[in-house]
Amino acid sequence: ALLKLLGDKAAMREARDLTELLKPAALERIGRDLAKKLKSFVPVIYASSRNQAIAYNWKIKMNETGKIPAFTNVFPELNHNEMTGFDVKESTRELSKNFYFIFLKDPDDHPKILKRMNVTERLYRERRLPADVLILNGKTKFHKIFSSLVLADWTAYYTSLGYGMQPDEVALIEEFKKLIK
């Protein structure tokens, strides 16, 4: 409806094509496998500034559906400060070992951003920090975005089950709402 209101016919066609392009069942195994890797870790989701909304959505899904803490940041900003917190030294190893880094890499990102991602990933791996690179793939922009979000849904769903939680329950939020009435 919003695309119609904006008169963006090309985007309307792209959105309509998602019914044919998007294959949620094909992403389930990848999400289940990623959830297993994330067990006992706090995910930190990285993306370019232009894909910040996708990374933030991953974080929200891991919090609300997955029932675990998760964080996000964007390139190039994280290269100016955050990465220093993960320069693992013996005195900080106990803190750093709890994080698992997910790089949402978009082939359409600026080459300098892709280089930053590659170098950051290499530096983290050299410090024995676990990381995965997820390529944002799709035939269209909407396909790329929604494929990643469906993968995030599956990952969060299986993360919750892996901890013996119910993905659709939000007990702490309900308790909070009662207390602020």
C-alpha positions in Angstrom: 0.0 0.0 0.0 2.8 2.4 0.9 4.6 1.7 -2.4 1.3 2.3 -4.3 0.8 5.6 -2.4 4.4 6.6 -3.3 3.7 5.6 -6.9 6.8 3.4 -7.1 5.7 0.9 -9.7 9.1 -0.8 -10.0 9.2 -1.4 -6.2 5.7 -2.7 -6.3 6.7 -5.2 -8.9 9.7 -6.2 -6.9 7.6 -6.7 -3.8 5.0 -8.7 -5.7 7.7 -10.9 -7.1 8.7 -11.9 -3.6 5.9 -14.4 -3.5 7.7 -16.4 -6.2 11.3 -15.6 -5.2 11.3 -16.0 -1.4 11.8 -19.6 -0.3 11.6 -19.6 3.5 11.8 -23.4 3.8 15.2 -23.3 1.9 16.6 -21.0 4.6 15.5 -23.1 7.6 18.5 -25.5 7.6 20.9 -22.6 7.4 19.1 -20.9 10.3 19.1 -24.0 12.4 22.8 -24.6 11.8 23.7 -21.0 12.7 21.6 -21.2 15.9 23.7 -24.3 16.9 26.9 -22.3 16.3 25.5 -19.4 18.4 24.8 -21.6 21.4 26.5 -20.1 24.5 27.5 -16.9 22.6 26.2 -13.4 22.4 25.8 -12.5 18.7 27.2 -9.2 17.4 25.8 -8.5 14.0 27.8 -6.2 11.7 26.7 -4.7 8.4 27.4 -1.6 6.3 25.7 1.7 7.2 23.3 1.2 4.2 22.2 -2.2 5.6 22.0 -1.0 9.2 18.3 -1.7 9.3 18.8 -5.3 8.4 21.5 -5.8 11.1 19.2 -4.1 13.6 16.4 -6.4 12.7 18.6 -9.4 13.2 19.4 -8.1 16.7 15.8 -7.5 17.6 14.9 -11.0 16.4 17.7 -12.6 18.5 16.5 -10.6 21.5 12.7 -11.1 21.3 12.4 -14.5 19.5 15.8 -16.0 20.4 15.6 -14.8 24.0 19.3 -13.9 24.1 21.3 -10.7 24.3 22.5 -9.5 20.9 24.1 -6.4 19.6 24.8 -4.6 16.3 27.1 -2.1 14.8 28.0 -0.8 11.3 31.0 -0.2 9.1 32.9 2.0 9.1 31.9 3.3 12.6 32.9 0.1 14.4 36.4 0.4 13.1 36.9 3.6 14.9 36.1 2.3 18.4 34.3 -1.0 18.9 36.9 -3.3 17.5 39.4 -2.1 20.1 37.2 -3.8 22.7 37.9 -7.1 21.0 41.6 -6.9 20.8 41.9 -10.0 22.9 44.5 -9.9 25.6 45.0 -12.4 28.3 43.3 -10.0 30.8 40.2 -9.6 28.6 40.0 -13.1 27.1 37.2 -14.1 29.5 35.0 -11.2 28.2 35.8 -11.6 24.5 35.2 -15.3 24.3 31.4 -14.8 24.8 30.8 -13.1 21.5 30.0 -14.5 18.1 30.3 -12.1 15.1 28.0 -12.2 12.1 29.1 -10.2 9.2 26.2 -9.3 6.8 28.1 -8.8 3.6 26.4 -7.2 0.7 28.2 -7.6 -2.7 26.7 -4.2 -3.6 28.4 -2.4 -0.7 31.2 0.1 -1.5 34.5 -1.7 -2.2 36.1 0.2 0.7 33.4 -1.1 3.1 33.9 -4.7 1.8 37.6 -4.4 2.4 36.9 -3.1 6.0 34.7 -6.1 6.6 37.3 -8.6 5.2 40.1 -7.1 7.3 38.0 -6.9 10.5 36.9 -10.5 10.0 40.5 -11.6 9.5 41.7 -9.7 12.6 38.9 -11.2 14.8 39.7 -14.7 13.6 43.4 -14.2 14.3 42.3 -13.4 17.9 40.3 -16.7 17.9 36.9 -14.8 17.9 34.2 -16.9 16.3 32.7 -15.3 13.2 30.4 -16.1 10.2 30.0 -14.2 7.0 26.5 -14.2 5.6 26.2 -12.9 2.1 23.1 -10.9 1.3 22.0 -12.6 -1.9 18.9 -12.0 -4.0 17.6 -11.4 -7.5 16.3 -8.0 -6.4 16.9 -5.6 -3.5 13.7 -6.7 -1.7 14.6 -10.4 -2.3 18.0 -9.7 -0.8 16.5 -7.9 2.3 13.7 -10.4 3.0 15.8 -13.5 2.5 18.2 -12.2 5.2 15.3 -11.4 7.5 13.7 -14.8 7.0 17.1 -16.4 7.8 17.2 -14.2 10.9 13.7 -15.5 11.9 14.8 -19.1 11.5 18.0 -18.5 13.4 16.2 -16.8 16.3 13.5 -19.5 16.3 16.0 -22.3 16.7 18.1 -20.3 19.1 15.1 -20.1 21.4 14.3 -23.8 21.1 18.0 -24.6 21.8 17.7 -22.9 25.2 14.3 -24.6 26.0 12.4 -21.4 25.5 9.2 -20.7 23.6 9.9 -18.3 20.7 6.5 -16.6 20.9 6.5 -15.9 24.7 7.7 -12.5 26.0 7.2 -13.0 29.7 9.6 -10.2 30.8 7.9 -7.7 28.5 4.5 -8.7 29.9 5.8 -8.4 33.5 7.2 -5.0 32.6 4.0 -3.8 31.1 2.0 -4.8 34.3 4.5 -2.9 36.5 4.3 0.4 34.6 0.5 0.5 34.5 
